């Protein structure tokens, strides 16, 4: 889950910067008016395609790796859990799959409408690549989003101790709440 959060930070940040670059260049927020931007905004188009593939959990990007790990966790939990846990995990896994399918449809549409084909509005014929102050951060985030797939084994080793700390904290929470409730009711110093 922590790896998935990291991946979402990277590719969603990239997508927001890409959308900002498109708006900065065209002045248009309605994607139905766009089209053909891949010709005049090559770097932004490449960034949006890579980030779109990452958010759709396509290999070899980090979104794929972290989503596979989430599915493996769901399946392991279903096989070893009680009825309530099994039902909750099955519903959660189904919602994750549905979300992935909707992301694929949405980002295919975005790339197809905004970047491919011909411009639909003559007012965007002035579209141009944004300056370095806008494109360099996009490229850095895109590279990081792409590298999380290749560097997943290293990232997993890094986030595993943090995940262990969170799990230990969650398992200790009932005892802490009980102790705090006992003190608050007049029992304790």
Secondary structure, 3 states (H helix, E strand, C coil): CHHHHHHHHHHHHHHHHHHHHHHHHHCCCCHHHCCCHHHHCHHHHHHHHHHHHHHCCCCCCHHHHHHHHHHHHHHHHHHHCCHHHHHHHHHHHHHHHHHHHHHHHHHHHHHHHHHCCCCCCHHHCCCCCCCHHHHHHHHHHHHHHHHHHHCHHHHHHHHHHHHHHHHHHHHHHHHHHHHHHHHHCCCCC
